[in-house]
């Protein structure tokens, strides 16, 4: 069974988690053009590689960050927001 290390709850089955996508800086909505806002909302970099993603442990609703190689589906590390490595 595939497992993921939740920084708050420890090693858990992957079925308890949801990935919410790559962490990206949000542009200022008041100062961003409609085209740039649409690009932020709808477009993602789908190329395989090492990315930092938002994940949620759904039973505890714990949000945390995962550094993962999306090409190999290999987790490098996990941490809670504010505990930046």
N, C-alpha and C positions, 0 to 999 in steps of 0.2 A: 504494500500500500504506500502510495506517495504521501509524504508528510511535509509540513512547513513549520518552521520555528516562529511562533508568535512571541514577540518580545515581552508581552504581558502574561501570556498563558502557557508558554512552553511549546513543545513539539505536539502538533495536532494533525489529524487527517486533513488532506487538502480539500475535502468536500465541505469543510467548515469555513472556507474562505471564499471571498469574491475579489477579483482584481478589477480596479477602477481605472486603470490606464496609467500612462506615463506622467510623472510629475513635471509640470511646466509652469513657468512664470505667467500669471494672468496679466494681460495688458489692462491699462486703466480704461474702464468702459466709457468714461466721460471724455477721454482724449483720443480714442481710437476710432478710425474710420470704420464704416460698415463692412468694407471688404476685409480689413485686418481682423475685425471681430469675428466674421464668418470663418476666416481661415483658422483662427484659434479654436472656435467651437467645433468645426466639422473636420478639420484635417489633422492627421497624425503621421508621425514618421514610422512607417511600418517596416523599415529595413531591420533585419536581424542585427543584434549587437547587445552590448551591455547598456541597460537602462535602469533608471530608478522609477519605481511604480508605486502607486497607492494601492494598498490592500486592506481589506476589512475582515476581521475574525467575526463572523456573523452571530454566533451565540452570545458573545460578550460585547458586540458592537465596538470593538477596539480597532481604531484606525492606526496603521503604521506604514512604514516605507520598506520596500524590498529592492535591493540592488540585484538584478537578475540578467543573465545572458539569455536573451530571448531566442537566439539561434539554437543554443544547446539546451534550453529550458533548465538552466542550472542556477540555483540561488547562491549568491556570493555572501550576502549578509542581510539582516533585518534590524530595524531600530524604530523607536517611537519618535514622533515629531518632537523637536526640541533637543533630542539626544543625538544630534548629528555627529557621525563618526569623524 
